[in-house]
Amino acid sequence: MKLPVKLYDFSIRSAIMVILAYLCLIGLFAGAGAGAENPLPYIIIVAVLIVSFVVLFWYFVGNPIKLYESGLLRGKLFVDKKNVICTVYYNQRFREMTIQLEDKSRRGTTNSKGKPYAPLSVQATKQNVAKIQAWLGKPLEIPEKPHKFSRK
């Protein structure tokens, strides 16, 4: 059996920026704690930063969308390949292109707790677009990114 193809919801540039920011903050507070009379608050801050980094790492790297020959999987949610609806759109909130993967058999329905099923989404990086196109066996319709200063 082939290994699953993984879709990560970040670009390499943003991953490097986040890792460097965490390293700078941890180094800053560790250094301040080393020179402080009472290092306990700094130790707590460093511990919180490390825990938050581990949680972010698990969410984005340890729990990606996995594409199998029969369907896609994220956590406990499995969607059969024949039921996948793939849409690429410009996300106004994050100002980036987004790929939305949805189960057409569950569209418009709710789960056992009464919440509507949310589609899965990832950044439309070149790698993610190429992986999904190869998985689906057809090209995706990618809209143009709106101009920065366009008025509507």
C-alpha positions, 0 to 999 in steps of 0.5 A: 500500500502506498503512503498517503499524500499529505496536504499541509495548511502552511507555506514553507515561508510562514513555517520558518517565520513562526519557528523563528518567532517562537525561538526568539521569544523563548530565547528572550524570556529564558535569557531574562529569566536567567538574569532575574532575581525571581525566574519563576514568571519567566519559566512559566512564560517559556513553558506556555510558549513551548506548550503552545508551539507543540499544540500548533505543531501537532495541529498543522504538521501532525494532523494534516489532511491525508489523501488515500486512493479511496478517499481523504482522512483528517482525524476521524473524518473520512470522505470517500473519493467519489463524494469529494467536492473540491473548490478553490477560492480567494479567502477574504479573511486570510487574503490567500487562495484556499482549497475547500474539500467537502463531502457532497453526501453531508452537504447541508446536514448536521452532526449529532450535536446539531452543528453543520458539517464544516468543509476541510480547507487548506492553503492553495500552495503550488504543492497542494494544488498539484497534489490534489490535481494528481489525486483527482485526476483532473485540473482544478479551476483556480480563480484569479486573485483580486487586485490589492487596490480594487474597489467594488 
